[in-house]
Amino acid sequence: MIYKTLIVDDERLAREEVRRALKGYPEFCIVGEANNVEVAIGLIETEQPDILFLDIYMPEKSGFDLLDELGTVPEVIFTTAYDQYAVKAFEVNALDYLVKPLREERFAKAIKKVKIELKKKAGEKEAPFASHQKIFIKDGEKVHFIALGDISLIESMDNYAQLHFGNEKAMIKRSLNLLEKKLDPHVFFRANRGQIINTEYIRDIQPYFNNRLRIVLTTGKTIEVSSRQSVLFKKLKSL
């Protein structure tokens, strides 16, 4: 199996360091390098990489800023000279956090994590679930049996997702990236890195700053759509 790999770092020597470290792993095919967030976004859109080796501290926009602007986020391994961002890195579901200079043994452990996760994701690819299909959820002592079409909003909560349906909420141990692949794209839309909305529940669409959109659901919940996803939503809905 070949894994499309993108290296994002403002320093050329740092990008070369990652490239050298990957030489022992031919299944990781480097599809591009970027020295800033804007270039990285363009490459992610065109190449759709499986994995990002991503620096955190870069001029103008950081690695965290990059993730905030993406709708669908590849798997991420942060590579940085600073260790103070580790907690935040795992809060955004990064697979690993490597401090430069890269150590061979530590890099190998990170690669092992990536391969396990990507193989798992490859095995989970299947046709999206229909909106009328019902799912069983056990959340603590509560159990729910609901149709997917009854879910108005899904929000990321660390390694869990919170489903909103009717006046209820329930948690499941699934990432938003995985759920997005399983849901009908004609009904569910990834508004930003942390939220998926059911478009059948849209009550109002409002212009927001920097050409972004703000969507109000029939439940009263207001969703701010990321810049990249606002452009996509306008195209999909011919706005």
N, C-alpha and C positions, 0 to 999 in steps of 0.2 A: 504494500500500500504506500502511495506517495502522498506526502503532506505538504501542501503549498505554504511557504514560509515567507514572511515579510519582516525585515529588520528596520526599526525606526529609532534613530539616534542622531543628534545634531553633530556628533563628532565622528569624522571618518575613521579614525583609528579604533574607536569603540565598535563601529559597524564591522570593521575588518576582524576584530577580536571574536565577535559572534560568528562571523563567516568561517574563521579558522576552527572554532570549536565544533561547528556543524560538519566539518569535513569527514569526521568519523561516523556520520549518520547519513548515508546517501539517500535514505528514504525521505529526508527533509529537503525538498527542492526550493531553493531561494528564488522567488518570483520577482523580487524587487527590494530596493533600499530607499528610505526616505530620510531627509535631514530635518524635516519639520512636519507639523500637523497637517497643513494643507496638502502637501505632496502625499502624505500618508493616506489621507482620505481618498484622494484620486486613485491611488494604487489599490486600496481596499475595494473600491467600487468596481474597478476593472478586473482585478485579479482574484478577488474573493478568497483571500488566504485562509487556511485552516488555523494558523498560529501566528501571533505577533510576538517578536522579541522587542520590547518597548522600553525606551528610556523614559524616566519621569521628568527630570528637570531639563527643559529645553527653552530657548528664547521664545518670547511671545506667548506660546501656548504649551502646556505641559502634556505629559502622557495621559493624565487624568482628564484634561480638556478634550483630548482626542476621543476617549471612550464616551464622554458625554455627548459628543456630536454624532456618534454612530447609532444607527437603528439596531442592526444586528451586529453583535460583537464577536469576533473570533476568539479562540482561546488565547490567553495572554500570559506571557512570562515577562515580568519587569526585570530590566537590567539597569542598575543605577550605581553610582558611586556613593550614595547616601543610604543609611539604614533606617532613618527616622520615619520613612514613609511605609514601612512594612505593614503596619496595622491597617492603614487606609487601603493599601494594595489588596489585601485579602477581603476587605469590605466590598470591593468591586468585583469579587469572585475571580481574581487572578489565580492561575494555577500554581505559580511559584514566584519567588522574589530573589533575584541573584544580585549580589553585590560585586562590583568590579574591583579589582581584576577577577575574571572568571576562573574558578578552580575546576580542574577536570573532573574530579570525583563529584563535586557538587553539581556541576553541569549535567553529568550523566544521570543523577537522581531526578533532575528537572525533566530531562528528556523522557525518562521512564514514566513520569506522571503524565506527560503530554500524550504519549503513545497509548496509555491505558484509557485516557479520557476520549481521545479521538476514535479509537477502536469501538468504544462503547457508543459514541454518537453515531458512528457508521452503522452499527447494528440496530440502532433505534429508528433509522430512516424508514418511513412508510407513508402511505397515502394519508392525507389529513382526515381527521374525524369530521363527520357531518354534524351540523348544528343541533339536529334532533337527537343525536346519540347521547345517552345518559351515562354518567360516571358516578361511581361510588366513592365517597370521601369519608374517612374517619379522622376527625379532628379532636383529639383528646377523648372526652367521654361522649362527644356528639357524633352522629353519623348522618350523612346527607346522600341522597340519590337524586341528582339533578341533571337536566338537559344542558348541554354546552351552550345552547342558545339563550339560556336564562342567565348566563354569566355576563354581567355588564362591564366588569373591569377586573384585570389581573395585575397585581403589584408585586414587585420583587421585595422580599424580606430576607436579606442575607442569602442563605442556601435554600430558602423556602419561597413559595409563591402564595400570596393571599388572594383568594377568589371572592368577588363580591357578587351576590345573587339575591334578589329581593331585598329584604332587610337583614340578611345574614352575611357573615364572612366565615371563611374556613381556610386553613393553612394546609398546603401539601408540600412534600419535599421534592420539588422540581425546580429547575432553573427556568427563567423566562426564555432563554434561547431554545431549550428543548420544547417547551410548550408552544412556542411560535411555530416550530416545524410541524407540530401535530395538529394545530388548529387550522380551520378553513381560512385561507388568506382573503377570500371574498367577503368574509364576515368580520374577522378579527384583524386589527391593525396595530403594529408596534409604534406607539406614539413617541416613545423616548426609551432610553436605556432601562428605565425601571417600571414602565407601564405598557400594557396591552389593552386596547379598548375594543368593545363590541360595537361596530359601526351602526348596528340596528338601534342602539341606545343614544345616538347623537341627537341632541335637541337644538344645539346652536353651534355655529362655527364663527369665531371672531378673529379679526386680524390682530396680531400682536407685534411687539417691537422686532426690528431686524428681519422683517418679512416672515416671521414665524406665525403659527396659528395657536389659538387657544380654543379648545373644544369643551362645550358644556354638555354633560350627559343628562338624560331624563331623570336620573337619580339626584341631580343637583351637583354632582361632582364636577369640578373644573380641571381639565388636563392641559398642561402646557406641552405642545409638540416641539420636538427638537428642530433645529434649522434644517438638517438633512431630511428628516421625515416630513417636515412641512412641505418641502419641494415635492417629495414623492406623493404625499397625500393629494396635493393640488393636481398632479398629473393623473392620478388614479380617478379622482372625482371630477376632473375637467373644470377646476375652479379658476 
